[in-house]
Each structure stands twice: as C-alpha cells, then as structure tokens.
Amino acid sequence: MMDTLKKTFVLKGIAVSPGVVIGKAYLFDRLDAQISFYKLSGPSLVTKEIKRLRTALRESEKKLVEIKEKLSHLKVTEPLYILDVHIMILHDRKFISHTIRYIRKMGVNAEWAVRMTIDKYREIFDKFEDEYLKGRFSDIRYVGQMILRNLGGERHKAIPDIGEGVIIISSDLSPADTAQMKIENVLGFATDIGGKTSHTAIVARSLEIPAVVGLESITRSVRTNDCIVIDGSAGLVIVNPDPEMIRRYEDKKRHYAEARAVSLKDAALPAVTRDGHHILIGGNIEFTEEIPSAVTHGADGIGLYRTEFIYINRESLPTEEDHFVSYKRVAETEELAWSTIRTFDLGGDKFFSDPKLAKEMNPQMGLRAIRFCLKEVELFKIQLRAMLRASAFGKVRILFPMISSVEEIRETKMILSQVKNDLLTQGVPFHDRIEIGAMIEVPAAVVIADKLAREVDFFSIGTNDLIQYALAIDRINEQVTYLYEPLHPAVLRLIRHIVKIGHRAGIRVAMCGEMAGEPAYTMILIGLELDELSMNPLAIPRVKRIIRGSTMKEARALLKKVMTFSSAAEIRECVEQSMREKFPEDFQMNEQ
C-alpha cells in the first residue's frame, strides 16, 4: 500500500444495536460540550481573544499554585510533581504558540483554539510506542480543561459543527451527552466502554441506530473524519476500509434493509424447489463474530470464510494458534453442516503488516492469492496446519483462490500432503479425507475446467473476479462500473460451462460471489443447476423463499429463453419482468 493511505484495522466489541452503517467518524469529547465556537470578525477581536487566552493561562497557573501550597502541608511528593508538570505545560512556548496561531490564522475564539491544540497534541502522543509516554497526554488534557474552565464563556448545548451523517466515537455516552446531539445527524455509535444494557445501547436500539460498545480503545485509534464502518450485528468496527470492503459493506447494508422486511421464522427451512430440487445455502463471512448471524438467517453451512482478515490489525504475523482458534470456532459450530475455509487471498492490493511486497501497477492481476501462497510457502503451511487441525472438530473444506493452471493446484496439493505427513508424524489429529476445492474466478480456469476437475473435490465460482476479468473491467473504477454486468451473455455461458464440466466429472459446483446473493438472479442460478449458493447471510431468507417458490422446470425454461438474447440489457429486462410477475411481493415495479 502507498504510505499516504491510512491503515485498515478492525476493532471487535459488543453488538448492541443491529445494522450496518458507513460514514465519517466524529470523535465526541465531553470537552466539546463546554466549548463555545464562533468566528472572529476583525483584528481587534483577534487581539482580544489572545488577551483572554493569556489571562486564562495566568488564572490556571494561579489555581495550580494554590493547590500545590495546600498539598505541600500534607508532605506528599507525587501530586506535587504532577502539578509541576501541569505548570510547565502552561508555560510551554509551543503549546501557547500553537493556540495563538489558531486564533490568528483561523479566526476562531480562544476556547476552540485550545481544543484544536489539545487535538494536535493527542496525535503526537498517540505516535509514541512507550505506553507511559503515551499516557502522559492526560496531563495536557487536564491542563486544557483547566484553561477552558477559566476562559468560561458561552456554553453550547449541541455538539459544535457536527455536520450531517456522522458516526459518534466516544469513551462513553451519558444521557446528557446524547441529549445535546442532533440525533437526526447521527448514523451510529461506537464507544470504548459499555454493555448491552448501557445507556448508549438503549438509546441506539430505540432509535434503530447501529451501535457497538466495549471496544476499549476506539477513542485512541480513531480521528474525526476517518472513514468508519459499523456492523452492529457482528459487533465490529472497521476503520479506514479499502474500496473493496466499502463496496462489500454497502451490499451488506442493502441486504440488511431488505432482510428486515423478510420474516426469519422460515429461514431454517431447506432451499428446495416445488419440484424437489435441493440447493445448499451457505453464508459468506470474514470474521467469526458473523457466525451467529449466518445461523439465524438460515445458512446450512459456511460457504466462504475469507481468512485474509486474520492478518488485519497486527504488528506481527499471526501464529498457527491464531489461525487455529478462528477455524476451530467455525468448525465446531453445531448448527453448521460444513465450513469452506478459503486460504488467504493476500497480496496485490490486500496487504498485512509485513507483506514483503512492492507496490504493483496492476495489483488485481499481480502476486496475490494462490500465487502469493506458493511464493511464501512457510506462511502457507502455517495456515494449512491450522485448517487441518480444525477439521478434527467439524466438517471443513479447503478452498484455494485464483487457480489458473493445473500446475498450481498440483503444487498446492503437494504442500498440503507434506503438512498432513508432518501432523501424522507428530500425532496431531485431523480429518484425513478433507475435501479441497478450486475457486474458479480466472477465465483460464474456465477453459481448462475439465483438467482441474480431476484434481479437486468441488468447484466454487467466484463471480466477483470472474466477471471483472471476463469483461475486462475494474469494478472499483467508477468510470466503468456500468459495464459490470452479471447477466452478460458471456458470463452466463461461462457459468453454464463450469457447471456442465463439474457435473460431468462428478464434482459439486458452488457459487460464492455476490451474484449468488442477488434474489433477482436466483431463478437463473437454479436453471444453471448450481449445487450450492453462498452469500451474505442477510440475503439468505429472501433467496431461500424464492427457491421454495420456484420449480426447476420453470427455471430451466427462463434460462433457455434468456440464452437466446444477444445483449445483457435484453436478458436483464426479461429476468426482471419474469421475477416481478412470479414474485410481485419481492420485486416491485420500481426496483432496478
């Protein structure tokens, strides 16, 4: 990654109010409630504000000296030392000059200038690695509060300049705090402390605002205007998400809105068409915290566990035990019939702490996924050992991403065999007949699917990459996203070919890309005769309901019809019209 890009990291807390929200962070500090904010209209007012500041500095020092004299009679030294530090801060030339510069250059009142100086020092102290030095910011914060008290002035009842659509980040929120906010401008809450019955949780649930509490360090990790994702269902906060993660959570947000309108009482029912064709339904997850949501929304198993997120938030590489703990948690979940764990799709534009990689011109087609694994074999073996160990606790399937040649899959199987032999020698238990699969997301893999099918137990179609590679578009590039079309006739032909080859070889064919979770495409996917669909868990109830309301005969007829069309536009029009007619409650006329 370029140094100019902010590092992505994930914080895990307590989920207290469900939903997904993406927005800018607003770091709420109770100091804000004490601070007035106004612009200065002329040089005379600037001079007056600087004079007010200097008076407040003198008053603060006077107060500290008085406290120091009282404590000296008690013959204690530690508080006296701390007070000396505070007095030194009041005399610190940089502290004073920073504040005066804000008053002059930005034309703001003294209170707000002090607040900005405190924020500046917070950034400096947060960069210290030494925890003791980092903790000394509390001294500057205390002095700042004292100066603000001595400045006095008008007190605002609302957060100054909160803007529209922000996510409130705070150590904690009291009833008084939330009472001061324009709640219509608040998208979500994330706090250091709190639990399911805390005030923040109660307010968030009553207002139906996503919230995560008990994050411990979010106020030290986040700055105002940082991009934030809150997953209030999984208890996760993603800070500085990359474009791919933002897009994925935009989809999750949309699915959540749709899922609220669908009853979960039938979510556990099997996905069987009215003429008896059974399709397995899996959930796609990135974090183990998402497992309960997958179960609640009716997942038969985990169809795709994206393991690269284990590498986020780390100063050092994850150990075998780190991997094992996560995989074991998935494998031993009794409600899940199987778990497909994908080996890490790292490299390209997905970096972890020490990627050993240079920036690439075209990362999506660079050293990533299985290519990276085969280059960094020791890292790969650590993950494979953990996956095999986890297989002793439940049905685990291993999925290898971005396979483009038979040589890659054979080399991968050889490494897996070596790891198995090592575990056998050490007497470590694992399931010896663990299934392995190839992710079909490169056009070359489609062309040689018959050769690959002899090497694996199942295929899993990754439509996200397959579509962008097949249509030669970057789905994150806004100028060409209109070309990203899952119903393009070439895409449908590719999928049909993969399924046909897989079934001819006697292996199952799954789809784990976002196309699988789009209800409008469900009948087409039934007609393509996929064995398994895996998707965002929130999409499962609606997709299952459509499967149960369809027949294989109808789906094949629809597929046969659309395959006669020459363009994606014609196919889309036909599919949408068919779905509106058959499922009027699910597909309104104004839906795209």
PyMOL commands that set and color helices and strands:
alter all, ss='L'
color gray80, all
select helices_A, chain A and resi 30-34+43-72+78-91+93-106+110-126+131-135+137-151+175-179+183-185+199-207+218-221+243-259+288-296+307-311+320-331+363-365+369-375+377-393+406-426+443-447+449-453+463-470+481-483+489-504+514-517+519-527+537-548+552-562+568-582
alter helices_A, ss='H'
color red, helices_A
select strands_A, chain A and resi 9-12+14-17+20-27+166-170+186-191+211-213+227-231+236-239+280-285+301-306+339-342+396-400+435-440+458-461+508-511+532-535
alter strands_A, ss='S'
color yellow, strands_A
deselect
rebuild
show_as cartoon
